[in-house]
């Protein structure tokens, strides 16, 4: 049954407004989530680059003669004491 009259039209208008508000809020949430997804990818890329740089620095330090000698000394002392 279709209701007519001003009261019915107002109720329909209010219901439509509520639906519109819910859809607008959901669209805003989805838009914000899409923005954050791109930022997460960029953050992963930056962290990966930092990790690669740190690994390169660590390799350079460990390949130096002083550090290599110190590490070999520690290993020899550990093996000779057991």
MOHU-V425793 format. One record per backbone hydrogen bond with DSSP energy under -0.5 kcal/mol. CO is the residue of the C=O (numbers start at 1). NH is the residue of the N-H. E is the energy in kcal/mol with one decimal. If there is no record, write none. Layout:
CO;NH;E / CO;NH;E
This chain:
1;3;-0.6 / 5;9;-2.0 / 6;10;-2.5 / 7;11;-2.4 / 8;12;-2.5 / 9;13;-2.6 / 10;14;-2.7 / 11;15;-2.4 / 12;16;-2.5 / 13;17;-2.3 / 14;18;-2.2 / 15;19;-2.2 / 16;20;-2.5 / 17;21;-2.4 / 18;22;-2.4 / 19;23;-2.5 / 20;24;-2.3 / 21;25;-2.5 / 22;26;-2.4 / 23;27;-2.4 / 24;28;-2.1 / 25;29;-2.2 / 26;30;-2.5 / 27;31;-2.3 / 28;32;-2.3 / 29;33;-2.4 / 30;34;-2.2 / 31;35;-1.8 / 32;36;-2.2 / 33;37;-1.9 / 34;38;-1.3 / 35;39;-1.6 / 36;40;-2.4 / 37;41;-1.6 / 38;42;-2.0 / 39;43;-2.6 / 40;44;-2.3 / 41;45;-1.9 / 42;46;-2.1 / 43;47;-2.5 / 44;48;-2.4 / 45;49;-2.2 / 46;50;-2.3 / 47;51;-2.4 / 48;52;-2.3 / 49;53;-2.3 / 50;54;-2.4 / 51;55;-2.4 / 52;56;-2.3 / 53;57;-2.1 / 54;58;-2.6 / 55;59;-2.4 / 56;60;-2.2 / 57;61;-2.2 / 58;62;-2.6 / 59;63;-1.7 / 61;64;-1.1 / 64;68;-2.4 / 65;69;-2.5 / 66;70;-2.2 / 67;71;-2.7 / 68;72;-2.5 / 69;73;-2.2 / 70;74;-2.1 / 71;75;-2.4 / 72;76;-2.7 / 73;77;-2.4 / 74;78;-2.1 / 75;79;-2.4 / 76;80;-2.4 / 77;81;-1.5 / 78;82;-0.6
